[in-house]
Amino acid sequence: MDRREHLTVVDGLQISNWSRPVLEELRVGGVSAVNATCAVWENAADTLRSIGTWLDLVNRNPDLVFLASSGADIETAKEQGRIAVFLGFQNASPFEDDYRYVELFHRLGVRIAQLTYNNQNLLGSGCFEANDAGLTRYGRVIVQEMNRVGMLIDLSHVGYRTSRDAIEASSVPVSITHSNPLWFYDTPRNKPHDVIAPLVDRGGVIGCCLYPTVSGGQSLTMDRFCSMVARMTDQYGPTSVGIGSDCTRGWTQEFVGWLRNGRWNPVDPQDAPTWPAWPDWFTGPTDFPRLAEGLSVAGLNDQTVAAVMGGNWGRLFAEIMDETKEPAHV
Amino acid sequence: MDRREHLTVVDGLQISNWSRPVLEELRVGGVSAVNATCAVWENAADTLRSIGTWLDLVNRNPDLVFLASSGADIETAKEQGRIAVFLGFQNASPFEDDYRYVELFHRLGVRIAQLTYNNQNLLGSGCFEANDAGLTRYGRVIVQEMNRVGMLIDLSHVGYRTSRDAIEASSVPVSITHSNPLWFYDTPRNKPHDVIAPLVDRGGVIGCCLYPTVSGGQSLTMDRFCSMVARMTDQYGPTSVGIGSDCTRGWTQEFVGWLRNGRWNPVDPQDAPTWPAWPDWFTGPTDFPRLAEGLSVAGLNDQTVAAVMGGNWGRLFAEIMDETKEPAHV
């Protein structure tokens, strides 16, 4: 348990239905910071309400949680035994068609945004489109804006070509907060070498993901997952790999239908999707200590375990968010 | 003038700042029906306001104008000496991410919608993107919905690959309301043969366009334009060609900046665009009689002049809008 106290755990992504009990799970699991999704298909107005709900939750539970604005907040959270919440988008839908919304949402606490979610949007292609034409005219404007204000770019659900374009267009490192390498499990949600390599070459971090549909389902063993993480640290270096659990706590069945089909796809309620089952050894945020043990068993030294469990996210978040930014648009 | 009385003039597109004086110009020019743009970059809420403004205008000027819902309304307008306004979108932005908005806006009077405007959107690529990956997952849903409710698809500002995909995906003919062939004037806004040919093969209509940036500017002669139209009717058949003037009456200079850059592009006000100058022989809707004369001079027979000046739009509008549609989504 000595090791655990020295570990600062940062989860690259969770998309839970947040409440005090769900937040308590993070504290039990020793998680000090999390990228918490507050928009998936939402437009600007819906996202304001979503962030408003977060303000309520934070104001009512100041002993447990606060909204983070900088990488330095992670160590503050660790020291205080609280949770630093980095508000994140899994889609650029809240920016709508207005580049000014990047700065507006940054001022409201949003620090991480995925450029696309599964589908094509105004910025580029999502990973489930048949064709990907890369970063769009507006996408280039938004990458520049996110760089300027200090908002971390996330490429987890982004198409491969759009991802490569964004890595190149960004003047600072970018992230894949919750995906695995394609060789580990074959799905458009996971990433080929020619996306991961340029990302880590420029200082980015990829968060290995436990969500069943990208890691192999309920039968995934701790050994198999941790060996994959170990291979990633060997291949891309110990400073390039993190964890993005993609935990989805507290939701009804309806929510998985919202994630898959939003408002865009007419699906008969009879065909509505259901949540996938998680492996027994990692069912939620309370199992982070077990994951850290597994990484040690898989051969990672203590320093690399600490880097993967949170240190790398901490370094990247600080690099993107803590710099003094230009006060206004050119 | 006998010929003019027998001509039913339909303009494939105007994007004017509508008022009684602007509508009077159409009456002076003998225009009985027009596809009037009520959204370019607007979202659903903004478009409701835009249609609300139309309701005011129509309610205050019933002697002059009414909102059309079917192709049959064109002849009614001609008989009554009024103008049938077909509300149209130049972008799918009012549909946002919700396929149900197609039927909702149809119920509000919208009968024509362009799939994209210059840029990539949720449905496909606009004509000014560097790369076009074709119709998206959501784009296929929307094409199906537009077919179902009876809303005409417009591809004028759409990218070539997305256009070809949409022509193929649509179960009914589609339109290019305001573009010229690429050979006539080289701009991504004009269309290559491999877009026009499949469109007309399936019963679609292309409206030749007088807007200066797609037709050659102020120096465009009537002879040059009308000869192009004549060549189009030779190549694609007399039932496949119409006129889409793209008249932009009554606007301030600021509006052209909105058209070009919306909210998506940070442009210094010093670099704001200005309206292009129109040729002397066609400066607005009052010059439609002159255009009809020019087509005769260019060698079109009376029947073809009538088809190009409005008959072809009338046939297509009726085919798309007047069929009995399925009452509800499958």
Chai-1 contact restraints between the chains, C-beta under 6 A:
chainA,res_idxA,chainB,res_idxB,connection_type,confidence,min_distance_angstrom,max_distance_angstrom,comment,restraint_id
A,W41,B,D97,contact,1.0,0.0,6.0,A-B,restraint_1
A,D97,B,W41,contact,1.0,0.0,6.0,A-B,restraint_2
A,D97,B,G262,contact,1.0,0.0,6.0,A-B,restraint_3
A,D97,B,R263,contact,1.0,0.0,6.0,A-B,restraint_4
A,D97,B,W264,contact,1.0,0.0,6.0,A-B,restraint_5
A,D98,B,R263,contact,1.0,0.0,6.0,A-B,restraint_6
A,Y99,B,P266,contact,1.0,0.0,6.0,A-B,restraint_7
A,N119,B,R137,contact,1.0,0.0,6.0,A-B,restraint_8
A,N119,B,Y138,contact,1.0,0.0,6.0,A-B,restraint_9
A,Q120,B,T136,contact,1.0,0.0,6.0,A-B,restraint_10
A,E129,B,T136,contact,1.0,0.0,6.0,A-B,restraint_11
A,N131,B,A133,contact,1.0,0.0,6.0,A-B,restraint_12
A,N131,B,G134,contact,1.0,0.0,6.0,A-B,restraint_13
A,D132,B,A133,contact,1.0,0.0,6.0,A-B,restraint_14
A,A133,B,N131,contact,1.0,0.0,6.0,A-B,restraint_15
A,A133,B,D132,contact,1.0,0.0,6.0,A-B,restraint_16
A,A133,B,A133,contact,1.0,0.0,6.0,A-B,restraint_17
A,G134,B,N131,contact,1.0,0.0,6.0,A-B,restraint_18
A,T136,B,Q120,contact,1.0,0.0,6.0,A-B,restraint_19
A,T136,B,E129,contact,1.0,0.0,6.0,A-B,restraint_20
A,R137,B,N119,contact,1.0,0.0,6.0,A-B,restraint_21
A,Y138,B,N119,contact,1.0,0.0,6.0,A-B,restraint_22
A,Y138,B,W264,contact,1.0,0.0,6.0,A-B,restraint_23
A,G262,B,D97,contact,1.0,0.0,6.0,A-B,restraint_24
A,R263,B,D97,contact,1.0,0.0,6.0,A-B,restraint_25
A,R263,B,D98,contact,1.0,0.0,6.0,A-B,restraint_26
A,W264,B,D97,contact,1.0,0.0,6.0,A-B,restraint_27
A,W264,B,Y138,contact,1.0,0.0,6.0,A-B,restraint_28
A,P266,B,Y99,contact,1.0,0.0,6.0,A-B,restraint_29
A,P266,B,H329,contact,1.0,0.0,6.0,A-B,restraint_30
A,H329,B,P266,contact,1.0,0.0,6.0,A-B,restraint_31
